[in-house]
Amino acid sequence: MRKPKTLFLLLLFLCVALNGWAQDAVADSLASQNNDSLVQMLRSQIQEMQMQSLLMREQLERTGESARDDSLRLARRKERIDSLRRITPGAPLVIDGDTLFVLYNRIGGRSPEVRVENIRETIKEVGMQLTFFADSIYIFEGEFTTDVMAGEHLVMSVTDNDGLWQNMSRQQLAEEYKTIIEAKIKELHSEYGLRQKLLGVLYVIGSMVVLGLLIWATNWCYRRWRYRLLRKLLRRTQPLTIKDYEVLNLHRQGVVFLTGFNVLRYLIILMLLFFFVPMFFTAFPETKSFTYTFFGYFWNPFVSILQSVLGFLPNFFKIVVIVVCFRYLVKGIHYLMNEIGNGNLKINGFYADWASPTYVILRFLLYSFMLVMIWPLLPNSDSQVFQGVSVFIGIIVSLGSSSIIGNVMAGMVMTYMRPFHVGDFIKYGDTEGFVIEKTVLVTRIRTRKNDVITIPNSNLMSSQTTNYTFSAKNYGIIVHTKVTIGYDMQWQVIRDLLLEAAHKTSHISKKPEPFVCVTALDDFYVEYEVNAYTHRSELLAAIYSELRQNILDSFHSNGVEIMSPHIFAHRNNLDVQIPQGQYPSKD
């Protein structure tokens, strides 16, 4: 503010002096020459000088006002920037984890973030060049900006507002940024420069030579020692047997050893490659990140699995406790059911043959309940994929095992209905035989011809079965057979003959006694039925056969003709239908 006032006073003093000098000169000139033209000329000069003085005065006043406005404007800008500095984070320039400086100001349409990104790319581009000269970093002073240059590359531009944000002039701030940028470019060049590239190539070549030697040594040791170790092994080992089965003889052991030794060789080579190949990429900064990525492919899953295992340990111990508790509970129920099945423990209304199926049902229910308790403790049990797969498997099992479930339920129901037991002689439809096996799904029957028939439990459940063994044991089975005799024979004779044949038959009970029934009076004969009790259901076929043989012997020896097939009473000289030697003589 003082400089414009001083300049104004000097100009004013000069104008006054010139004015006085001009007046004296005019007076002398008038006095000496009395020339009107000269006076007029001097007056014109004086007026021109006065006009210039006025113009200079206005210019000085205008310059002073502009300086005052600039100073006020600068003060207001500083105050506004100081207030924004508290709330503006700025855009930091970070290269390789190192923060160089922070920009706050926009230039044109570029935000601080965009400026920082452009500066970062330029610094990396210049720093990663194979050659670099330190004097290529310089400052170019412009009219409105101060530029930091790297050769022909514009690194950044510094404005007056940038200097205000840092409380210094833009020239000082540009010098400071130049020093920082130059140091970073030198650092990048030392890492990416030509010298480093040559060292990296030598490092890779050396590593490849070492890798090749190690692989060659591994193959050499494999070829040299495989048969030596095999001979030593075979001298000291014996064939591996389990009871009478020879699992591994010496030849198989030799094959297993050679295969394992070869696999070990490939594993060693694979480990060498796994160790050396990433080293090739660490030789160059551009590919160094690939090394960590490559190791991450193997290390990250291992760490993830290890963390999952460690995180699962508390639930694992819970699962172990649950399994142990249910295991001993099932063992207790097994012991109790064995006692009931063996007859050592008797419970009213609970049969011994119910013990085994009841144990199977209780074990299934207990293990199902155990699985329900364990399920939420399993890893990823609450994931949508796990639940979806579980539902899908449940639907497939339920749709594909409807008949199986029906057989299982029928087997369980028949177990508690007790229609027959293993060893009983039963009749199912037209099939008769002994029950040789009862499972949850099927029942197997062996016929008299030793044919084994497998019947699904659902079929047995829906059809009628006859248990001869149960009837024979508790009541006695009535064996019976029918004969047809003509009307010319007295029924008392036929009854006696049939009873005689029944008494001669083995395994026929004396009490109750056999009895005879007249079952039909047909056109040409009378139908008689002999009935006798037996408790040997397993011998029914033999008893029936012997009974019929005895009937034939008894009737033929007494001259009684069995009228099957139909024979008319008047024979017209036909022979009597009795075997030769058994017809009684007329004498």
Backbone torsions as a table, in degrees:
resi	resn	phi	psi	omega
1	MET	NA	-31.2	-176.7
2	ARG	-74.3	-34.0	-176.9
3	LYS	-63.2	-45.7	178.2
4	PRO	-62.2	-37.6	178.9
5	LYS	-65.0	-43.2	-179.3
6	THR	-63.9	-44.1	178.9
7	LEU	-62.7	-38.0	178.7
8	PHE	-64.1	-42.0	179.4
9	LEU	-64.8	-40.0	179.4
10	LEU	-65.1	-42.8	179.1
11	LEU	-65.1	-37.0	179.3
12	LEU	-65.8	-43.0	178.5
13	PHE	-63.0	-40.2	179.7
14	LEU	-64.7	-39.6	179.2
15	CYS	-65.6	-41.5	179.3
16	VAL	-63.5	-42.4	-179.5
17	ALA	-64.1	-44.1	178.8
18	LEU	-63.4	-37.4	179.5
19	ASN	-64.2	-44.2	178.3
20	GLY	-65.1	-41.4	178.5
21	TRP	-64.5	-39.3	179.8
22	ALA	-65.6	-39.8	179.9
23	GLN	-65.7	-42.7	178.1
24	ASP	-62.7	-41.3	-178.3
25	ALA	-65.0	-38.7	179.9
26	VAL	-65.1	-41.8	-179.4
27	ALA	-63.7	-44.6	179.1
28	ASP	-62.8	-40.2	-178.3
29	SER	-66.7	-38.6	178.6
30	LEU	-66.7	-38.8	-178.9
31	ALA	-69.5	-36.4	-174.7
32	SER	-84.9	-40.7	-170.8
33	GLN	-111.1	-30.0	-176.1
34	ASN	55.4	40.9	-177.6
35	ASN	-103.3	117.8	-177.9
36	ASP	-66.3	-33.9	-177.0
37	SER	-67.0	-37.4	179.3
38	LEU	-67.7	-38.6	178.8
39	VAL	-63.4	-40.9	-179.6
40	GLN	-64.0	-39.0	-179.4
41	MET	-65.5	-41.9	-179.7
42	LEU	-66.1	-38.4	178.6
43	ARG	-62.7	-38.9	178.8
44	SER	-64.1	-40.5	178.8
45	GLN	-63.9	-40.7	-179.6
46	ILE	-63.0	-42.9	-179.0
47	GLN	-64.4	-38.4	179.4
48	GLU	-64.6	-40.9	179.7
49	MET	-66.7	-39.0	177.1
50	GLN	-63.1	-39.0	178.3
51	MET	-64.2	-42.1	177.7
52	GLN	-61.9	-38.1	179.0
53	SER	-62.9	-40.9	178.0
54	LEU	-65.3	-40.8	179.5
55	LEU	-64.1	-40.5	179.3
56	MET	-66.3	-35.5	178.6
57	ARG	-65.1	-43.8	178.8
58	GLU	-63.9	-39.5	-179.8
59	GLN	-65.4	-39.3	178.6
60	LEU	-65.6	-41.5	178.3
61	GLU	-63.2	-40.8	179.8
62	ARG	-66.3	-38.0	178.5
63	THR	-65.5	-40.5	178.1
64	GLY	-64.0	-42.3	178.7
65	GLU	-65.0	-38.8	178.7
66	SER	-64.9	-40.6	178.9
67	ALA	-63.9	-42.4	178.5
68	ARG	-63.1	-40.8	179.7
69	ASP	-64.4	-41.9	179.9
70	ASP	-62.5	-41.8	-179.4
71	SER	-65.8	-39.8	178.0
72	LEU	-66.8	-41.2	179.6
73	ARG	-64.1	-40.0	178.5
74	LEU	-65.2	-39.6	179.3
75	ALA	-65.1	-43.0	179.3
76	ARG	-64.7	-38.0	-179.7
77	ARG	-64.8	-41.9	177.8
78	LYS	-62.7	-41.7	-180.0
79	GLU	-63.5	-41.8	-179.9
80	ARG	-66.3	-41.3	179.5
81	ILE	-65.9	-38.9	177.8
82	ASP	-62.0	-37.0	178.4
83	SER	-71.5	-35.3	179.8
84	LEU	-74.5	-25.8	-177.6
85	ARG	-61.9	-27.5	-178.0
86	ARG	-73.5	-26.0	-173.4
87	ILE	-116.2	-7.2	-178.6
88	THR	-98.2	118.6	-178.6
89	PRO	-74.6	-28.7	-177.9
90	GLY	81.7	173.7	179.5
91	ALA	-114.8	107.2	-178.4
92	PRO	-77.2	143.7	174.4
93	LEU	-94.2	107.3	-176.7
94	VAL	-117.2	125.4	177.5
95	ILE	-129.6	118.9	179.8
96	ASP	55.9	40.2	177.3
97	GLY	80.7	0.9	-178.1
98	ASP	-107.2	121.3	178.8
99	THR	-86.1	115.3	-176.6
100	LEU	-84.3	-54.4	176.9
101	PHE	-162.0	178.7	-176.0
102	VAL	-126.2	133.2	176.8
103	LEU	-106.8	140.4	-179.3
104	TYR	-119.3	-21.2	-167.2
105	ASN	-101.1	145.8	173.0
106	ARG	-87.4	152.3	171.8
107	ILE	-126.2	109.7	-177.4
108	GLY	64.2	-127.9	179.5
109	GLY	-93.1	5.7	-177.8
110	ARG	-95.1	124.8	177.9
111	SER	-76.0	165.2	176.9
112	PRO	-57.0	-35.3	180.0
113	GLU	-64.7	-42.6	178.8
114	VAL	-65.3	-42.1	177.4
115	ARG	-59.0	-45.3	-178.8
116	VAL	-62.4	-40.7	-179.4
117	GLU	-65.5	-41.5	178.3
118	ASN	-65.4	-41.1	178.6
119	ILE	-63.3	-42.2	-179.4
120	ARG	-61.3	-46.5	-179.8
121	GLU	-63.2	-39.9	-179.8
122	THR	-66.3	-44.7	180.0
123	ILE	-61.4	-42.3	179.6
124	LYS	-67.3	-39.6	-179.9
125	GLU	-63.2	-43.7	179.8
126	VAL	-71.5	-41.3	-176.7
127	GLY	-69.7	-26.1	-178.2
128	MET	-90.8	4.5	175.8
129	GLN	-70.2	151.6	-178.1
130	LEU	-66.2	-34.9	-179.6
131	THR	-119.3	148.4	179.9
132	PHE	-155.3	138.5	177.5
133	PHE	-118.7	134.0	-174.2
134	ALA	-65.0	-32.4	-177.2
135	ASP	-78.9	1.9	178.1
136	SER	-78.4	-10.5	176.3
137	ILE	-91.3	117.8	-178.8
138	TYR	-147.6	173.4	-178.0
139	ILE	-113.7	132.7	176.7
140	PHE	-113.2	123.0	-176.2
141	GLU	-92.3	119.3	177.4
142	GLY	-105.5	-178.9	-178.5
143	GLU	-69.6	-41.2	-177.7
144	PHE	-116.2	-15.0	-178.5
145	THR	-134.9	159.2	172.7
146	THR	-116.3	118.0	-173.1
147	ASP	-100.6	139.5	172.2
148	VAL	-98.3	118.5	-174.1
149	MET	-111.2	149.7	171.9
150	ALA	-127.9	91.4	-173.0
151	GLY	67.4	-120.8	178.0
152	GLU	-95.9	1.1	-178.0
153	HIS	-92.9	129.7	172.9
154	LEU	-83.0	113.3	-179.2
155	VAL	-79.2	-52.2	179.8
156	MET	-161.5	160.7	175.5
157	SER	-116.9	138.1	-179.4
158	VAL	-113.7	127.6	179.5
159	THR	-107.1	173.2	177.3
160	ASP	-62.6	-36.2	179.0
161	ASN	-64.6	-35.6	175.2
162	ASP	-60.9	-41.0	177.8
163	GLY	-65.5	-39.3	178.4
164	LEU	-62.3	-38.5	179.1
165	TRP	-63.6	-28.8	-179.4
166	GLN	-103.7	6.8	177.7
167	ASN	61.0	43.3	175.4
168	MET	-156.4	169.5	179.5
169	SER	-73.8	163.2	-177.4
170	ARG	-68.7	-30.5	178.1
171	GLN	-66.7	-42.7	178.5
172	GLN	-64.7	-42.2	179.6
173	LEU	-65.7	-37.8	178.1
174	ALA	-63.8	-40.1	177.4
175	GLU	-62.0	-42.4	179.3
176	GLU	-64.3	-45.3	178.6
177	TYR	-64.4	-36.3	178.4
178	LYS	-60.3	-43.6	179.8
179	THR	-62.9	-42.6	-179.6
180	ILE	-66.0	-45.0	-178.1
181	ILE	-66.5	-40.3	179.7
182	GLU	-62.6	-41.2	179.2
183	ALA	-65.2	-39.4	-179.3
184	LYS	-70.2	-39.1	178.3
185	ILE	-63.9	-39.9	176.9
186	LYS	-62.6	-40.3	179.0
187	GLU	-63.7	-44.2	178.4
188	LEU	-64.8	-39.0	-179.5
189	HIS	-65.3	-38.9	177.7
190	SER	-63.0	-22.3	-179.1
191	GLU	-96.0	-32.2	-176.2
192	TYR	-113.2	4.8	-174.2
193	GLY	-74.3	-179.2	-176.8
194	LEU	-64.1	-38.4	-179.8
195	ARG	-62.1	-43.6	-180.0
196	GLN	-66.2	-36.6	177.8
197	LYS	-62.8	-43.2	179.5
198	LEU	-64.1	-42.2	177.0
199	LEU	-62.6	-37.5	178.2
200	GLY	-64.3	-40.6	178.2
201	VAL	-62.8	-44.7	178.2
202	LEU	-62.4	-38.9	179.0
203	TYR	-63.6	-42.3	179.8
204	VAL	-65.4	-43.6	179.6
205	ILE	-61.6	-44.5	178.3
206	GLY	-62.3	-42.1	179.1
207	SER	-64.0	-39.6	178.9
208	MET	-65.6	-38.1	177.2
209	VAL	-63.4	-45.1	179.1
210	VAL	-63.5	-42.0	178.9
211	LEU	-62.4	-43.8	178.9
212	GLY	-62.3	-40.4	178.5
213	LEU	-64.8	-41.1	180.0
214	LEU	-66.7	-39.5	177.6
215	ILE	-65.9	-41.5	177.5
216	TRP	-62.7	-41.6	178.6
217	ALA	-64.5	-38.1	178.1
218	THR	-63.5	-45.8	179.4
219	ASN	-66.1	-37.1	178.6
220	TRP	-64.8	-44.2	177.5
221	CYS	-63.7	-37.0	179.2
222	TYR	-64.3	-47.9	-178.8
223	ARG	-67.8	-30.5	-175.6
224	ARG	-81.4	-35.0	-169.5
225	TRP	-106.9	-10.0	-174.2
226	ARG	-64.7	-45.5	-178.3
227	TYR	-77.5	-30.4	176.0
228	ARG	-64.2	-48.2	178.3
229	LEU	-65.6	-33.0	178.7
230	LEU	-65.0	-44.0	179.2
231	ARG	-64.2	-40.2	177.7
232	LYS	-65.3	-38.6	179.5
233	LEU	-65.8	-45.2	-176.9
234	LEU	-68.6	-25.5	177.3
235	ARG	-70.4	-27.5	-173.1
236	ARG	-105.0	-7.0	-175.9
237	THR	-106.1	160.8	176.4
238	GLN	-122.8	158.8	177.0
239	PRO	-58.5	138.8	179.6
240	LEU	-88.1	118.3	-177.5
241	THR	-127.3	149.2	171.9
242	ILE	-122.0	107.3	-171.8
243	LYS	58.3	-117.3	-178.6
244	ASP	-97.3	0.1	-177.1
245	TYR	-97.6	126.4	179.4
246	GLU	-88.6	104.4	-177.3
247	VAL	-72.2	-51.5	-178.8
248	LEU	-133.1	114.5	170.9
249	ASN	-85.2	-178.2	-175.4
250	LEU	-64.4	-38.2	179.5
251	HIS	-63.6	-45.5	179.3
252	ARG	-65.3	-37.7	176.7
253	GLN	-62.1	-39.0	177.3
254	GLY	-64.6	-40.6	178.3
255	VAL	-64.3	-42.8	179.3
256	VAL	-63.2	-41.3	-179.8
257	PHE	-64.4	-46.6	-179.8
258	LEU	-63.1	-40.0	178.1
259	THR	-64.3	-44.8	178.8
260	GLY	-64.4	-38.9	179.1
261	PHE	-65.6	-38.7	177.6
262	ASN	-66.7	-40.9	177.2
263	VAL	-62.6	-39.2	176.9
264	LEU	-61.7	-39.1	178.0
265	ARG	-61.4	-46.2	-179.8
266	TYR	-66.8	-32.9	177.5
267	LEU	-66.0	-40.5	178.6
268	ILE	-63.8	-44.4	178.6
269	ILE	-62.4	-40.7	178.7
270	LEU	-63.7	-39.5	177.9
271	MET	-66.4	-37.7	176.8
272	LEU	-63.4	-44.1	177.7
273	LEU	-64.0	-39.7	179.7
274	PHE	-63.8	-29.0	-179.5
275	PHE	-86.8	-39.6	-172.1
276	PHE	-86.8	-36.7	-176.3
277	VAL	-59.1	-45.2	175.4
278	PRO	-61.9	-28.4	178.6
279	MET	-65.2	-31.1	178.2
280	PHE	-62.3	-35.2	-177.2
281	PHE	-80.9	-23.5	178.4
282	THR	-73.3	-10.9	-178.7
283	ALA	-71.0	-22.5	-177.1
284	PHE	-122.4	132.2	-178.3
285	PRO	-61.1	-30.7	-178.4
286	GLU	-65.3	-30.1	-177.5
287	THR	-107.8	6.2	-177.7
288	LYS	-64.2	-35.6	-179.2
289	SER	-64.9	-28.3	178.2
290	PHE	-63.7	-31.8	178.9
291	THR	-61.3	-47.3	179.2
292	TYR	-66.3	-34.5	176.1
293	THR	-65.1	-42.8	-179.5
294	PHE	-63.5	-47.0	176.9
295	PHE	-64.0	-32.0	-179.8
296	GLY	-64.7	-30.9	178.8
297	TYR	-60.3	-31.9	-179.4
298	PHE	-98.8	-37.8	-173.9
299	TRP	-77.3	-41.1	-177.3
300	ASN	-62.5	-45.1	175.3
301	PRO	-61.3	-37.9	179.0
302	PHE	-63.1	-44.9	179.4
303	VAL	-65.5	-40.1	179.4
304	SER	-62.8	-43.9	178.6
305	ILE	-64.7	-41.6	179.8
306	LEU	-63.3	-42.2	177.4
307	GLN	-64.8	-39.1	178.0
308	SER	-64.3	-40.9	179.8
309	VAL	-65.1	-45.2	179.6
310	LEU	-64.9	-37.9	177.5
311	GLY	-70.2	-23.9	-179.6
312	PHE	-85.2	-12.1	-175.1
313	LEU	-56.6	-45.0	178.6
314	PRO	-59.0	-45.2	177.7
315	ASN	-66.6	-31.3	178.7
316	PHE	-64.0	-42.9	178.6
317	PHE	-65.7	-35.4	175.1
318	LYS	-62.4	-43.0	179.3
319	ILE	-62.9	-41.6	179.4
320	VAL	-60.8	-44.2	179.8
321	VAL	-62.7	-43.0	-179.7
322	ILE	-63.4	-44.9	-178.5
323	VAL	-64.1	-42.8	-179.7
324	VAL	-63.3	-44.0	-179.8
325	CYS	-61.8	-47.1	-179.7
326	PHE	-69.3	-32.5	178.4
327	ARG	-62.2	-46.5	179.9
328	TYR	-72.0	-29.8	174.6
329	LEU	-64.8	-42.7	177.2
330	VAL	-64.7	-39.1	177.0
331	LYS	-62.4	-39.6	177.3
332	GLY	-63.1	-42.4	178.5
333	ILE	-67.0	-36.7	177.8
334	HIS	-62.8	-43.0	178.9
335	TYR	-63.7	-42.2	179.9
336	LEU	-63.7	-44.1	-179.6
337	MET	-68.6	-33.7	174.9
338	ASN	-63.5	-39.5	177.7
339	GLU	-64.5	-40.1	178.0
340	ILE	-68.5	-41.9	-179.9
341	GLY	-65.8	-35.1	178.6
342	ASN	-79.6	-7.7	179.8
343	GLY	87.3	1.8	179.0
344	ASN	-72.1	-28.4	179.1
345	LEU	-123.3	126.2	-178.5
346	LYS	-118.1	132.6	178.1
347	ILE	-123.7	126.8	-178.5
348	ASN	-60.0	129.4	179.4
349	GLY	83.7	-2.5	179.4
350	PHE	-117.4	111.1	-175.5
351	TYR	-80.5	155.9	-177.1
352	ALA	-66.2	-33.9	-178.3
353	ASP	-75.4	-6.7	174.6
354	TRP	-82.1	-13.1	-172.0
355	ALA	-62.5	-49.3	-175.8
356	SER	-64.9	-51.0	179.0
357	PRO	-65.4	-33.6	177.6
358	THR	-64.2	-39.5	177.0
359	TYR	-62.6	-42.0	179.5
360	VAL	-62.6	-42.5	-179.2
361	ILE	-66.3	-45.9	179.9
362	LEU	-64.4	-38.0	178.2
363	ARG	-64.3	-42.1	178.4
364	PHE	-62.4	-44.3	-179.6
365	LEU	-65.2	-42.0	-179.3
366	LEU	-65.6	-43.9	179.5
367	TYR	-67.9	-32.9	175.7
368	SER	-65.1	-43.3	177.8
369	PHE	-65.2	-36.9	176.9
370	MET	-63.3	-41.7	178.9
371	LEU	-64.3	-37.5	177.9
372	VAL	-63.8	-37.2	178.4
373	MET	-72.2	-34.0	-177.0
374	ILE	-79.7	-30.4	-172.0
375	TRP	-51.5	-49.8	-179.8
376	PRO	-64.6	-18.1	-178.4
377	LEU	-86.4	-10.2	-179.2
378	LEU	-73.7	150.1	178.8
379	PRO	-64.0	137.2	176.9
380	ASN	60.0	24.3	178.9
381	SER	-68.9	-21.5	-179.2
382	ASP	-95.3	5.0	179.9
383	SER	-75.6	153.0	-178.8
384	GLN	-66.7	-36.2	-179.8
385	VAL	-65.7	-45.6	179.9
386	PHE	-60.3	-45.5	-179.9
387	GLN	-66.6	-39.6	179.4
388	GLY	-64.3	-41.9	177.8
389	VAL	-64.4	-39.6	179.3
390	SER	-63.1	-44.1	178.8
391	VAL	-64.9	-40.8	-179.8
392	PHE	-62.7	-45.2	178.9
393	ILE	-63.4	-40.0	178.4
394	GLY	-62.1	-40.4	179.5
395	ILE	-67.2	-43.5	-179.6
396	ILE	-61.8	-44.5	-179.5
397	VAL	-64.6	-42.4	-178.2
398	SER	-67.1	-37.9	179.7
399	LEU	-75.5	-35.3	-176.2
400	GLY	-88.2	-7.3	-175.7
401	SER	-123.6	27.5	-179.9
402	SER	-64.0	-44.1	178.3
403	SER	-67.7	-35.0	178.6
404	ILE	-65.0	-44.9	178.9
405	ILE	-62.4	-38.9	177.3
406	GLY	-61.4	-42.2	178.0
407	ASN	-66.5	-38.7	178.8
408	VAL	-63.3	-46.4	179.7
409	MET	-63.9	-41.1	178.2
410	ALA	-63.3	-40.7	177.5
411	GLY	-62.5	-40.2	178.0
412	MET	-65.7	-42.2	-179.7
413	VAL	-64.5	-43.4	-179.7
414	MET	-66.9	-28.2	177.1
415	THR	-61.6	-42.6	-178.0
416	TYR	-87.5	-17.7	172.1
417	MET	-76.2	-28.3	178.2
418	ARG	56.8	51.8	177.9
419	PRO	-72.4	-25.8	178.2
420	PHE	-162.6	168.0	177.8
421	HIS	-128.0	169.1	175.4
422	VAL	-63.4	129.9	-177.4
423	GLY	99.4	-13.8	178.7
424	ASP	-73.1	149.4	175.2
425	PHE	-97.5	116.1	-173.8
426	ILE	-127.3	168.8	175.7
427	LYS	-127.2	125.1	177.8
428	TYR	-124.0	109.1	-174.6
429	GLY	62.6	-121.3	176.4
430	ASP	-96.2	7.3	-176.4
431	THR	-103.7	128.8	175.1
432	GLU	-121.8	139.3	178.5
433	GLY	177.7	-177.0	-178.0
434	PHE	-97.7	136.9	176.8
435	VAL	-75.0	117.2	-178.7
436	ILE	-106.6	-16.5	-179.6
437	GLU	-159.8	137.5	173.7
438	LYS	-125.9	119.3	176.8
439	THR	-118.4	179.9	-179.8
440	VAL	-67.6	-28.8	-174.5
441	LEU	-101.8	-41.4	-172.4
442	VAL	-136.0	166.5	173.2
443	THR	-127.4	135.3	-178.1
444	ARG	-110.9	134.7	-177.2
445	ILE	-123.3	134.7	174.7
446	ARG	-105.2	119.2	-178.1
447	THR	-77.9	178.5	178.3
448	ARG	-66.5	-23.6	177.9
449	LYS	-88.3	10.3	-178.8
450	ASN	63.7	27.7	170.7
451	ASP	-87.2	129.0	179.6
452	VAL	-95.2	119.2	-177.8
453	ILE	-111.5	128.1	178.2
454	THR	-100.5	123.8	-176.8
455	ILE	-121.3	124.9	175.1
456	PRO	-61.5	143.6	-177.8
457	ASN	-62.8	-31.3	179.1
458	SER	-64.8	-34.1	176.9
459	ASN	-69.0	-42.4	177.8
460	LEU	-63.2	-35.5	-178.5
461	MET	-68.5	-33.6	-175.9
462	SER	-93.3	-0.2	-178.8
463	SER	-122.0	168.1	-179.3
464	GLN	-88.8	132.9	176.6
465	THR	-122.6	148.3	179.0
466	THR	-116.4	126.9	-179.5
467	ASN	-104.8	99.6	179.9
468	TYR	-71.1	-34.9	-177.8
469	THR	-64.8	-42.2	179.1
470	PHE	-63.8	-43.4	179.8
471	SER	-66.0	-42.1	-178.9
472	ALA	-65.2	-37.8	-177.5
473	LYS	-71.6	-38.8	-172.7
474	ASN	-97.5	-33.3	-174.6
475	TYR	-124.5	-31.5	-171.9
476	GLY	94.9	129.4	-179.7
477	ILE	-86.6	137.4	177.0
478	ILE	-91.0	114.1	172.3
479	VAL	-88.5	140.4	-174.4
480	HIS	-147.2	154.2	175.1
481	THR	-153.1	153.9	-174.9
482	LYS	-115.7	145.1	174.1
483	VAL	-134.0	151.6	177.8
484	THR	-117.4	125.8	-175.9
485	ILE	-125.5	146.4	-179.1
486	GLY	-67.2	165.4	-177.7
487	TYR	-72.6	-9.0	-178.3
488	ASP	-80.5	-6.0	179.4
489	MET	-104.7	140.6	178.0
490	GLN	-72.8	138.6	-177.5
491	TRP	-64.9	-28.1	179.2
492	GLN	-64.8	-36.5	179.1
493	VAL	-65.7	-44.3	180.0
494	ILE	-63.6	-41.7	178.6
495	ARG	-58.8	-46.1	-178.0
496	ASP	-63.9	-40.7	178.8
497	LEU	-64.1	-41.9	178.8
498	LEU	-65.5	-40.8	178.5
499	LEU	-66.4	-36.3	177.4
500	GLU	-62.2	-44.1	178.8
501	ALA	-63.9	-38.3	179.0
502	ALA	-65.7	-41.0	-179.9
503	HIS	-66.4	-28.7	179.2
504	LYS	-76.9	-16.2	-176.0
505	THR	-77.6	135.7	179.3
506	SER	-69.2	153.4	174.7
507	HIS	65.0	16.6	173.0
508	ILE	-91.0	131.5	-177.3
509	SER	-73.1	141.5	175.0
510	LYS	-77.5	-31.1	177.9
511	LYS	-128.9	126.8	-9.2
512	PRO	-64.4	155.1	-176.8
513	GLU	-76.4	154.9	175.0
514	PRO	-65.6	156.4	178.7
515	PHE	-145.4	160.0	-175.3
516	VAL	-120.3	138.8	177.1
517	CYS	-124.4	140.9	171.6
518	VAL	-90.3	112.0	-171.6
519	THR	-98.4	-20.3	-178.1
520	ALA	-160.7	147.7	172.4
521	LEU	-117.2	94.9	-174.3
522	ASP	-89.5	-176.6	-175.6
523	ASP	-66.3	-37.6	-172.4
524	PHE	-117.7	-8.1	-176.6
525	TYR	-155.7	169.4	175.9
526	VAL	-110.3	136.5	-178.4
527	GLU	-98.9	123.5	179.0
528	TYR	-115.3	148.8	177.7
529	GLU	-131.7	124.4	177.2
530	VAL	-97.6	137.4	-178.6
531	ASN	-128.2	135.2	179.3
532	ALA	-145.8	150.3	-177.2
533	TYR	-94.7	144.8	173.9
534	THR	-146.8	150.6	177.2
535	HIS	-110.7	11.9	-179.1
536	ARG	-110.7	81.2	-177.9
537	SER	-66.0	-29.4	-178.3
538	GLU	-71.7	-11.6	-179.4
539	LEU	-111.8	21.6	-175.9
540	LEU	-58.4	-42.8	-178.8
541	ALA	-61.5	-44.7	179.8
542	ALA	-67.3	-38.2	179.7
543	ILE	-65.4	-44.0	178.1
544	TYR	-61.5	-43.3	-178.7
545	SER	-63.7	-44.6	-179.5
546	GLU	-67.3	-38.1	179.0
547	LEU	-62.4	-44.1	-179.4
548	ARG	-68.1	-35.2	175.7
549	GLN	-63.8	-42.7	179.9
550	ASN	-65.9	-35.6	177.5
551	ILE	-63.3	-45.0	179.1
552	LEU	-61.1	-45.8	-179.8
553	ASP	-61.9	-43.5	-176.9
554	SER	-66.4	-43.6	-177.8
555	PHE	-70.3	-44.7	-176.9
556	HIS	-68.7	-36.4	179.5
557	SER	-69.0	-20.6	179.8
558	ASN	-105.6	12.5	174.4
559	GLY	71.4	24.2	179.7
560	VAL	-98.0	129.5	-177.5
561	GLU	-96.3	129.2	178.0
562	ILE	-86.6	123.4	-172.6
563	MET	-86.8	48.7	174.9
564	SER	-132.7	113.2	6.3
565	PRO	-76.7	-179.2	-174.3
566	HIS	-60.1	131.9	175.3
567	ILE	-131.3	129.1	-178.2
568	PHE	-71.5	149.9	-173.8
569	ALA	-64.7	-37.8	179.8
570	HIS	-91.9	111.4	-168.6
571	ARG	-85.3	-21.2	-176.5
572	ASN	58.2	53.4	175.9
573	ASN	67.5	21.3	174.0
574	LEU	-77.8	150.4	178.0
575	ASP	-69.5	151.3	175.3
576	VAL	-70.4	137.0	-176.3
577	GLN	-84.1	64.1	177.1
578	ILE	-130.1	138.2	179.2
579	PRO	-57.5	146.1	179.6
580	GLN	-61.3	140.9	178.9
581	GLY	92.7	-14.2	179.6
582	GLN	-109.9	-3.7	177.8
583	TYR	-82.1	129.0	-177.3
584	PRO	-68.2	141.9	179.5
585	SER	-72.5	151.2	-178.9
586	LYS	-75.2	-15.8	177.6
587	ASP	-68.2	NA	NA
